[in-house]
Amino acid sequence: MRKNLYRHEIELVNLKIINKPRGEFSKLLENIKYRGYKVEDISDGRIIVITKPGGKFTYGKVKREDFMVWIYNPSDLTLWLVTHKNIREDLEEKGKTAPEETVEILDAFERVYNGEEPEAVLSTMNLGNPCGETPELLIKAYKWIWGQEDCNYPDGKGRAMSWEGWKKVGKNWVKTGKGLHDLRDGLIEQIQKGGTKQ
């Protein structure tokens, strides 16, 4: 997986916002001030960081409440601008290695998508990690990516774009088959057929 990495120190303020369903979470995010925030700790020492504003343009307009989601490693001062594509590719690799474990990871994603706090979800599940980034990092990052999508597309699909696989084409929303839910459905179908994709 190609990571968009930067090396730099960053000054952060701690920020704690409990996850909520779509609309409720984004309203809280829209009210935070412009700056960098430490929002999640990862057990390996890395942290999830958001920076506001993010500079997003959607449909030719600047999204003033947009922010960026980063994985910061204080030990080597790297900032990884994590994306839906990065996480999807990681989950696809996990699915090739261990489809059943990956379905469980995606079940945890769904709970966070629906508004549960990542730490609460992770504490009730014993998730394996067949390869790549830890489920903890991916799930905690996605809480904030979904908040970002809800801020950027408040009158559109928001977080459903990456979970359910929607894309705006002209004035219409169309299913892409590229959502994390689609990935999970494909893995379940593969498991039921008794095989693994190579």
C-alpha positions in Angstrom: 0.0 0.0 0.0 1.3 3.4 -0.9 1.2 5.8 2.0 1.1 9.6 1.7 3.8 10.3 4.4 5.2 13.6 5.7 7.9 14.1 8.3 7.3 17.0 10.6 6.7 17.9 14.2 3.1 18.9 14.9 1.7 20.8 17.9 -1.6 19.3 19.0 -4.4 19.9 21.5 -6.3 16.9 23.0 -9.8 16.6 21.7 -12.4 14.0 22.9 -15.7 13.8 21.0 -17.7 10.6 21.5 -18.9 8.9 18.3 -22.5 9.5 17.3 -24.7 8.5 14.3 -24.5 10.5 11.1 -25.5 14.1 11.5 -25.0 14.3 15.3 -21.2 13.6 15.1 -20.6 16.0 12.2 -22.4 18.9 14.0 -20.0 18.5 16.9 -17.0 18.5 14.4 -18.2 21.6 12.6 -17.9 23.6 15.8 -14.2 22.8 16.5 -11.6 25.6 15.9 -9.1 25.5 13.1 -5.9 23.8 14.4 -4.4 20.3 15.0 -6.0 17.9 17.5 -4.9 14.5 19.0 -8.1 12.5 18.9 -7.3 8.8 19.5 -4.4 6.9 21.0 -3.3 3.6 19.4 -1.7 0.9 21.6 1.5 0.9 19.5 2.2 4.5 20.4 0.9 6.1 17.2 -2.0 8.5 17.4 -4.9 9.7 15.3 -4.7 13.4 14.5 -7.1 15.7 12.7 -6.3 19.1 11.3 -8.8 21.7 10.5 -9.3 23.2 7.9 -8.7 20.4 5.4 -8.9 22.3 2.2 -11.6 20.1 0.5 -13.4 21.3 -2.6 -16.7 19.6 -3.4 -18.7 20.5 -6.4 -16.5 23.7 -6.9 -17.1 25.0 -3.3 -14.6 25.1 -0.4 -15.8 23.0 2.5 -14.9 25.3 5.5 -15.6 22.6 8.1 -13.5 20.0 6.4 -10.6 18.4 8.2 -7.8 15.9 7.4 -7.3 12.6 9.2 -3.7 11.6 9.9 -1.8 8.8 11.6 1.0 10.4 13.6 4.0 8.5 14.8 5.8 10.6 17.5 8.8 8.3 17.5 9.9 9.2 13.9 7.7 12.3 13.4 5.8 10.9 10.4 2.3 12.0 9.5 0.4 9.6 7.2 -2.5 11.2 5.5 -4.7 8.1 5.7 -7.4 7.6 3.0 -10.4 5.3 2.3 -8.4 3.8 -0.5 -5.5 2.9 1.9 -7.8 1.3 4.4 -9.8 -0.6 1.7 -6.6 -2.0 0.2 -5.5 -3.1 3.6 -8.8 -4.8 4.3 -8.7 -6.5 0.8 -5.3 -8.0 1.7 -6.6 -9.2 5.0 -9.6 -10.7 3.2 -7.2 -12.7 0.9 -5.3 -14.0 3.9 -8.2 -14.6 6.4 -11.7 -14.0 5.1 -13.5 -15.0 8.3 -11.3 -12.7 10.5 -11.8 -9.9 8.0 -15.6 -10.2 8.1 -15.3 -9.9 11.9 -13.2 -6.7 11.5 -15.7 -5.3 9.1 -18.5 -6.1 11.6 -16.6 -3.9 14.0 -16.5 -1.2 11.4 -20.2 -1.4 11.0 -20.8 -0.8 14.7 -18.6 2.3 14.5 -20.3 3.4 11.3 -23.6 3.2 13.3 -22.3 5.5 16.0 -20.6 3.2 18.6 -17.3 4.4 20.1 -14.3 2.4 18.6 -12.8 1.7 22.1 -16.1 0.2 23.2 -16.4 -1.9 20.1 -12.8 -3.1 20.4 -13.2 -4.0 24.0 -16.1 -6.4 23.2 -14.4 -8.2 20.2 -11.3 -10.3 20.0 -10.1 -9.2 16.5 -7.2 -10.9 14.9 -4.9 -9.2 12.4 -3.9 -11.5 9.6 -1.7 -8.8 7.9 -1.2 -5.1 7.4 -2.3 -2.4 9.9 -4.0 -3.3 13.1 -7.8 -3.3 13.2 -7.5 -0.9 16.1 -5.8 1.7 14.0 -8.1 1.3 11.0 -11.3 1.4 13.0 -10.3 4.4 15.1 -9.2 6.3 11.9 -12.5 5.5 10.2 -14.5 7.0 13.0 -12.9 10.4 12.0 -13.0 9.7 8.2 -16.8 9.1 8.5 -17.1 12.3 10.5 -15.2 14.1 7.7 -17.4 12.6 5.0 -20.5 13.7 6.9 -19.1 17.3 7.2 -18.2 17.4 3.5 -21.5 15.9 2.2 -24.1 17.0 4.7 -26.9 17.0 2.1 -25.6 13.9 0.3 -24.6 10.4 1.3 -21.8 11.4 3.8 -20.4 8.3 5.5 -22.5 6.1 3.3 -20.1 6.9 0.4 -17.4 4.7 1.8 -19.5 2.2 3.8 -22.3 1.6 1.3 -20.3 2.5 -1.8 -21.9 5.6 -3.3 -20.6 8.2 -5.8 -22.1 11.3 -7.2 -22.4 11.2 -11.0 -23.8 14.5 -12.3 -26.9 15.1 -10.1 -27.4 11.5 -9.2 -26.0 9.1 -6.6 -25.0 5.7 -8.0 -23.8 2.5 -6.2 -20.1 1.7 -7.0 -19.7 -1.7 -5.4 -16.6 -0.2 -3.7 -17.9 0.3 -0.2 -16.6 -1.6 2.8 -20.1 -3.2 3.1 -19.6 -4.5 -0.4 -16.2 -5.9 0.5 -17.8 -7.7 3.5 -20.6 -9.1 1.4 -18.1 -10.5 -1.1 -16.1 -12.1 1.7 -19.2 -13.7 3.2 -20.2 -15.0 -0.2 -16.7 -16.4 -0.7 -16.8 -18.1 2.7 -20.2 -19.6 2.0 -18.9 -21.1 -1.2 -16.0 -22.6 0.8 -13.2 -21.0 -1.1 -10.7 -18.2 -0.9 -9.7 -15.8 -3.7 -6.1 -15.9 -4.8 
